[in-house]
Amino acid sequence: MDNDEAQQRHGVEPTYQKVKGFQPLQLTWGRLIIDAVFRGGSKHRNHRDTALKMVSHIVKLIRKHCGAEIPIIIRLDTGFIDQKLLPAFPAPGLGVICSGNIYNDIDRLADMVPKSPWRREQNRRQAWEYLDCGNRRGNWHTFWRAILCRPVASGKQRLLDFARPLTSYYYLRRQVIDIAAQMVRGSGQVILKVTEANMAQWQFAGLWAGSNTPPQFVWA
């Protein structure tokens, strides 16, 4: 926000556009501004814990007035992709979708992956290909679910490969589950026993295999 020519400029700081102004942080729902904080223009989007406090506050209000079972999806832009921020958002029942940067290794991955793993989503106006994968940047401790997207067509015009920009989104969803299980040891193995219904519903084998450092369990 450019406030360079105003006479009353309490709290303004130089921005990246070399004018004095503010760096506003806004929480919106559709076209409505739910919360907003004006910070000095030199502050970046993910400055300190302002975003975390803002989201935590609104989540408490939603839970209080709408119930604990209401799903909440928070959408963030690239400036908030932080391995300390996203997992700190209150859980359960909160999903986080954050856009990501396209680095050279991600671009190369998209080019190397064959056609078959890519899926397609389309509506009346546009068609997209997307790849569901995992990504861990250089200093991240764990993998995050990532979805790579690229347009196939815009309207009736099909796009050539060089004209199909790649975008990425990171998805975080946590949920508390309560099930009955039994853990036993024998013959040098650790066996986790769950019911067949829970095994199928929660896909434990797949979740275990996809985690960062899964213990060696035998499922029974």
C-alpha positions in Angstrom: 0.0 0.0 0.0 1.5 3.3 -1.2 1.2 6.0 1.5 4.1 8.1 0.3 2.3 11.4 -0.2 0.0 11.3 2.8 0.6 13.8 5.6 -0.3 11.4 8.4 1.9 8.3 8.0 2.3 6.7 11.4 4.1 3.3 11.2 4.9 3.5 7.5 8.2 2.0 6.2 9.9 1.8 2.8 8.4 -0.9 0.6 9.9 -2.9 -2.2 8.6 -0.3 -4.6 10.8 2.3 -2.9 7.8 4.3 -1.5 6.7 4.6 2.1 3.7 2.5 2.9 2.3 -0.6 4.6 2.3 -4.3 4.1 -1.3 -5.4 4.8 -2.1 -8.9 5.8 -5.7 -9.8 5.0 -7.9 -12.8 5.8 -10.8 -13.0 3.4 -13.8 -15.2 2.8 -15.0 -14.8 -0.7 -15.3 -11.0 -1.2 -15.5 -10.3 2.5 -12.4 -9.1 4.5 -12.6 -11.0 7.8 -9.5 -9.7 9.4 -6.7 -7.3 8.4 -3.4 -6.1 9.9 -1.4 -3.1 8.6 2.3 -3.6 9.1 5.3 -1.5 8.0 6.1 -1.7 4.3 9.5 -3.5 5.0 7.7 -6.5 6.6 7.4 -9.6 4.4 4.1 -11.5 4.2 5.1 -14.2 6.7 6.5 -11.8 9.3 6.8 -13.3 12.8 3.6 -15.1 14.0 0.9 -12.6 12.7 -0.5 -15.1 10.2 -0.6 -17.9 12.7 -2.4 -15.8 15.3 -4.9 -14.5 12.7 -5.8 -18.1 11.5 -5.9 -19.5 15.1 -8.3 -16.7 16.2 -10.7 -17.2 13.3 -10.6 -21.0 13.7 -11.6 -20.7 17.4 -14.6 -18.5 16.4 -15.7 -20.9 13.7 -15.5 -23.8 16.1 -17.4 -21.9 18.8 -20.3 -20.9 16.6 -20.4 -23.6 13.9 -19.2 -26.7 15.7 -16.0 -28.8 15.9 -17.0 -30.9 12.9 -17.1 -28.1 10.3 -14.2 -28.5 7.8 -12.1 -25.5 7.3 -9.8 -24.9 4.3 -7.2 -22.1 4.4 -5.7 -21.0 1.1 -2.3 -19.2 1.1 0.0 -17.8 -1.5 3.6 -18.6 -2.0 4.8 -16.1 0.6 3.5 -18.3 3.4 5.1 -21.6 2.5 7.1 -22.3 5.6 7.8 -25.6 7.3 7.3 -23.9 10.7 4.1 -22.1 9.9 1.9 -24.6 8.1 2.2 -27.5 10.6 1.5 -25.0 13.5 -2.0 -24.2 12.3 -4.6 -25.6 14.7 -5.9 -29.1 14.0 -7.9 -31.3 13.5 -10.3 -30.6 10.7 -8.2 -27.9 9.2 -6.9 -28.2 5.7 -4.2 -25.9 4.2 -3.5 -25.3 0.5 -0.5 -23.2 -0.3 0.8 -22.3 -3.7 4.5 -23.0 -4.2 7.4 -21.8 -6.3 8.6 -23.7 -9.4 12.2 -24.5 -9.0 14.5 -26.0 -11.6 14.3 -29.5 -10.1 10.5 -29.4 -10.0 10.4 -28.3 -13.7 12.7 -31.1 -14.6 10.6 -33.6 -12.7 7.5 -32.5 -14.6 9.3 -33.1 -17.9 10.7 -36.5 -16.9 7.5 -38.0 -15.6 5.7 -40.1 -18.3 2.2 -39.4 -19.5 0.4 -42.1 -17.5 0.7 -40.7 -13.9 -0.8 -37.4 -15.0 -4.5 -37.0 -14.5 -6.9 -34.6 -16.1 -9.5 -32.2 -14.7 -11.6 -30.0 -16.9 -14.7 -27.8 -17.0 -16.4 -25.9 -19.9 -13.7 -23.3 -20.2 -10.4 -25.0 -19.4 -8.6 -28.4 -19.1 -5.7 -29.2 -16.8 -3.3 -32.0 -16.2 -2.1 -32.6 -12.6 0.4 -34.8 -10.9 -0.1 -35.9 -7.3 3.3 -36.3 -5.6 5.4 -35.4 -2.6 8.1 -32.8 -2.2 10.7 -31.9 0.4 12.9 -28.8 -0.2 16.5 -28.6 0.9 16.0 -27.6 4.6 12.6 -29.3 5.1 12.4 -32.1 7.7 9.5 -34.0 6.1 7.8 -34.5 2.7 4.6 -32.5 2.0 2.0 -33.5 -0.5 2.4 -31.5 -3.7 0.2 -31.2 -6.7 1.7 -30.0 -10.0 -0.7 -28.5 -12.5 -0.4 -27.4 -16.1 -3.1 -26.2 -18.5 -3.9 -28.4 -21.5 -6.4 -26.1 -23.2 -7.9 -22.7 -22.8 -11.4 -22.5 -24.2 -11.3 -24.3 -27.6 -7.6 -23.6 -28.1 -5.3 -26.4 -27.2 -1.9 -25.2 -25.8 1.4 -26.4 -27.1 3.9 -27.8 -24.5 6.1 -24.7 -24.4 3.0 -22.6 -23.7 1.8 -24.6 -20.7 3.1 -22.9 -17.5 3.6 -25.2 -14.5 2.1 -24.3 -11.1 2.4 -26.1 -7.8 0.3 -26.4 -4.7 1.1 -27.9 -1.3 -1.6 -29.6 0.7 -1.7 -30.3 4.4 -4.6 -32.0 6.2 -4.5 -33.4 9.6 -7.3 -35.4 11.4 -7.5 -37.1 14.7 -8.8 -40.6 14.6 -9.8 -42.9 17.5 -9.6 -46.6 16.8 -8.9 -49.8 18.8 -5.6 -51.5 18.1 -3.3 -54.0 19.7 0.5 -54.1 19.4 2.4 -57.3 20.1 6.0 -58.5 19.6 7.2 -61.9 18.4 9.9 -63.5 16.3 11.8 -60.3 16.1 8.7 -58.4 14.7 6.4 -55.8 15.9 2.8 -56.6 14.9 0.0 -54.0 15.0 -3.4 -55.5 15.0 -6.4 -53.5 13.7 -9.8 -54.5 12.4 -10.1 -55.2 8.7 -12.7 -52.4 8.4 -10.2 -49.8 9.9 -7.4 -51.1 7.8 -9.4 -50.5 4.6 -11.0 -47.2 5.7 -7.8 -45.5 6.9 -5.4 -47.2 4.5 -2.8 -47.7 7.2 -0.4 -49.6 5.0 -0.2 -46.8 2.5 0.1 -44.1 5.1 2.9 -46.0 6.8 4.8 -46.5 3.6 4.4 -42.9 2.7 5.6 -41.4 6.0 9.1 -40.0 6.4 10.7 -42.7 8.6 8.1 -45.4 9.4 8.9 -48.0 12.0 9.0 -51.6 10.8 5.6 -53.0 11.5 3.9 -56.2 10.4 0.2 -55.6 9.8 -2.3 -58.2 11.0 
